[in-house]
């Protein structure tokens, strides 16, 4: 019996990268279709620009508070995998109901419900992956890159599909992709509930937690400007739709490349150094976009820096979260990082970037993004003291 159990454990360990990659591939295929084409579906349903903006803002608001609540529950119950599966099931159910929703209010209610109940899925999968890969965190990159691959493939394939078919069937496609993610979630490793010491200091007092969260907020704020205004900036600068799409694709390809070489990067450099370097690249990238967008070759170089500003920063930050938070609070740590960075930071960046655009145009907006990254460098420099 003992030998059979050992062989089973070895088999599960050997398939771990494949199981994790399968979930990332399925989940980011869903995310790509949702991000790229759901606004078109909403317009097709007759929603005006204000209503579309409201519906699309709901997931961002949910990401500010909901992931942390799910992380707390996951750590308390050891239910990371169960919560991820529940999240994917909720996504499938809500999106399947969208075609039957009468008007903008009903659609918004379904998206709000979906956003709150599914907000913990991705950060909890990051927790599962980093915990399972703890002996060699550099393996995370070659696994996570499959999410980027599926994102790029689905965005491209969806554009081709829409050249021949209307967008009406999108909710059913999204529901199907959510169901595939639901199925893939059952192959994720299990987690056990972890005992908590009654006298332990709050996790936010742990060394390195606050500067890590602050640097993540700053980087996400900088990218909030990018995601909200890059396409508009490039269009105003005279670039064609094909050129704009190609520039976005360059960023995704650079991200995939850094994930592929992440094991070597993690072996050679400390996490704090990777974070600091990534933020420095962000300062250079956003200043270039702000002031030199008229030169295509400069924009190509700026988009290649996405390898650092998102790829290496994201990978190093999720690894750092697993290191600075105690084992009994890693789910909370990943979801808290997601809430404060991708949620609050991204929303703050889009908002401040909008003010900057109104006050001084695209140069001002992207200069503010560079300033946010510069502040993030200060916080990242303090992580050296935490032994990262």
N, C-alpha and C positions, 0 to 999 in steps of 0.2 A: 504493500500500500504506500509506504514511504517513497519507494522508488517511482511509483506511478505519479504520485503528487509532485515529485521533483521534476519529472519529465514534462508534466503538464505546465508547471511554472516556467520551465525553460522555453517551452513552445510559445506560451503567452508572451514571454519577454522578447522572443525573436520576432514576433509579429507586431510588437508595440508600435514601431515607427509607421507601419502600414495602417494600423487602426487609427492612430492619431491623424495621419495625413488624409485618410479617407474622410474623417469628419471635417477637417479644415477645407478640403476640396468642396464638399457638399455645402457647407455653411457659407463659404464665400461665393459660391455660385449663386446661392439665394441672395446674398447681400448685393452682388453686382447687378442682378436683374432688378432688384428693388431700388437701388440707388439711381441707376441709369434710366430706367424706363417707367417707374411708377408715376413720376410727374406727368408723363405723356398720357398715361391712362386716366389720371385725374382730370386733365384737360379734355380728354375724349368724353368723360362723363359729364362735362359741362361746368366744372368748377372754375371760378375766376381766379385771377392771380393771387388775390388776398386769401382766398379759401385754400388754394394749393399751398401757399406759404405756411398757413396755420397747420395744415395736416402734416407737412414735412418737418415742422418744428417740434412736433410732439415726441418723436423718439429722442431728440436731443435733450428736451426737458426731463424725460424719464431717466436718461443716463446720468443725470446729476445726482439723483437720490436712490433710485431703485436698485442698482447693482450692489450697493453696500448692504442693503437689507437682505438681499439674496445671499451675499457672502457670509453674513452673520449666521443665517439659517444653515447654510452648507457646513460651516465649521462646527456648529452645535450638534448637528445630526449626522455628519459624515455623509451628506447626501449630494455631493457635487454632481455625480452622474445622473441621479434621479431628477435633480432640478434642471439640468441641461435637457434631458429628454422631455420633461414637462414644458420647458420653454419652446422647444421645436414643435410640440403638439399644439400649443396655443397659437403659434405663428400659422400653422397649417389651417387650424379651425377659423381663425379670424379672417385670413385672406380668402378662404373659400366662401365666407359669408359676404365679402365685399360686393360681388355682383348683385346681391339681393338688397343691399343697403340703399335706402331711398334718400338721396340728397347728401350734401356736404356734412351735415351734422351727424348723420348715422355713420358715414365713412370715418369721420374724425373720432367718434366714440370707439369704433372698432380698432383703429390704429392706436389710440391712447391705451386701450385695454391690452393690446398686443405688446406695446412698448414697455409698459410697466411689468407685465408678467414674464417677458422674455429677456429683460435687460441684463440678467446675470449670466446668460448662456456663455458668451465668448470669454469674459474674464475667468469664469469657473473652469472652462476648458484650458485656459492658460495655466491655471493652478494645477489641474490634473497633469498637463504635459510637463511642466517644470518639476513637479514632485516626482513623476515617473522617471524623468531624465536627470534627476539630481546628481548621479555619479558623473555625468558628462553633459552639462547644460548646453554645450556647443552643438549637440545633435538637434536642438530645437530648430535651428535655422533651416537645414535641409528638409525638415518635416513641414514647417510653417510656410515654406515657399509654395507648397501646393495650393494653399489658399490664394496666393497672388496669381498663380497660373490659372486657376479656375476663374478668378475675377476677370482677368484679361480676356480669356476665351469667351466667357459668357457675354461680356460687353460687346465684343466684336461680332459674335454669332447673333446676338439679339439685334444689332443694327442691320445685319444682312436679312434676318427674318422680317423685320419691319419694312424692308423695301418691297416685300411681296405680300405681307399679311397685315391686317389692322392690329392694334394693340389691345383689342377687347378681351382676348384670352389671357392676358397677363396675370390676373389673380389666380387662375387655375394653374398656370406654370409656376408661380411663386408658391402656391400651396403644395404642389408636387415636389418642388425642391426642398421645402420645409419638411415634408414627409421623408425624403431621402436623408436629410440631416437627422431626423428623429430615429430612423433605423440605424444610422451610423453611430448615434450616441450610445447605443447598447454595447458597442465594442470598446468603449472607453474604459480605462481601468477604474476599479472601485476605490473608494476611500472610506476609512473607518472614522467614527467620531473620536475626537481627541480630548482627553481630560484636560481641564483647566485648573491651574493652581489658584486657589482663592485669594492668595496674597500677592499675586503677580501685578506688576505695574502695568498701567494701560499701554496698549501697543504703540500709541503715538509717542510715548516717551522713549521707545527703543531707539538706540543710536542709529542715525542715518535715515530714519523714516521721514522726518519733516523735510529735510533738503531734497530727498528723492521725490516726494509728492510735489514740492514746489517746482522743481526742475521739470517734472512731467507736465504740470499746469502751464508753465511758460512755453514749452515746446508745442503743446497742443493749441495754445492761444495763437502762436505764430502760424500754425497750419490752418487754424480756423479762418484766417485771412486768405490763405492760399485757396482752400476749397471753395470759399464763397465768391472770390473775385478774380481768380486767375483767368478763367475763360473770358470773362467780360473785359479784363485788361488786355488780353491778347487780341480779342476782336476789335477793340477800339484802336489798337496799335496797327491794324490792317492785315492781320494774319487770316488765312482762309480756314474754313472748318476742318479741312484735311490736315493742315499744318497744326492746328490746335489739338486735334485728336492724336496726331503723331507725337507731339510734345508730351501729352499726358501718358502715352504708351511708353515713351522713353523712361519716364519716372518709374513706372511699374516694372519694366525690365531691369532697371538698376536695382530696385528693391529685391527682385528675385535673385540677382547675382550676389548681393551681399548675404542673403540667407543661405545661399549655396556654400559660401566660403566662411560661414560663421564659426564652424568648429576651429579652424585655424586662427581666426581672429580672437576667439575666447581663450585659446591656449597661450596666445602671445601677449595680450593686453589685459589690464585690469578693467573691471566694469566701470569704475569711476572715470578712467581715462577714455573709454569708449563714449560714455555719455558726454563728457566735456568736449571731446573732438566733434561729436555729432552736433552739439549746440553751436560750436564755432563754425561748422559748415553751414548751419542754418542762417547765421548772421550774414555770411558771404552770399548765400543763395538769395535771400530776400532783398538784400541791397542791390544785387544784380538785376533781379526782376523789377525792382522799383525804378531804377535809373538807367538801365541799359537794355530795355526790352526791344528797342529798335534793331538790335543786332541778333540775328537768328542763332549764330554760333554761340553767343553768350547764353541765350536761353537754353540751348541744348546742354551746355555745361551745367547750368543751373538745375535743369531737370535731372541730370545724372547725379547731382548731389542728393537727390531723394534717397539714394542708397544709404546715405548717412543720416539725413534728417528724419527719415521714418524708419528705414530698415534696421540699421545698427542701433539706433536709439531705442526703438521699440523692443528689440530682442534683448538688449542689455538692461533695459528698465524692468521687464518682466522677470528676468533672472535676478536682478537686484531686489525686487520685491520679495521673492522667495528666500532671499538671504537675510534681509533686515527684519522681516516679520518672523515671529516664532512659529514653529510648525503648527501649533493649534490655532493660528490666526492667518494662515496663508490664503485661504479663500477670502476672508475679509480684506486682506491686504491687496489682492489683485482687483477685487471689486471696488475697493476704496480708491485705488490708483485710477481705475477706469472712470469712476464717478468724477474725481477731481480734475483729471487731465482731459480725457476724450469727451466727457460730459461738460463740466463747468468751464474748463479751459477752452475747448472748441467753441462753445457758445459765446464766451467772453471775447474771443478773438474775432469771430464774425461780427459781433456787435461793435467793438472798438474799431475794427477795420472799416465798417460802414460809416462810422463817424469821421474817421480819417479821410475816407474817399470823398465824403461830402465837403470836408473842410479844405482839402488840398489835392484831391484827385488820387489816382493809383499810386503815384510816387509816395505820397504821405501814408497811404494805407499799408503798403509793403515795407515802408521804413519803420512803421510801428511794429510790424511782424519781426523785423530784424532786432528792434529794441527789446521785444519780449524774449527772443532767443538769447540776447546778451545778458539780460537779468538771469535767465536760466543758467548761463555759464557760471555766474556767481554761486548759485546753489549747488551746482554739480561739483564745483571745486571743493566744497565742504565735505563731499562724500569720501574724499581720501582719508579723512579722519575717522570715518566709520569702518575702515579696513576693507572697502570694496575694491 
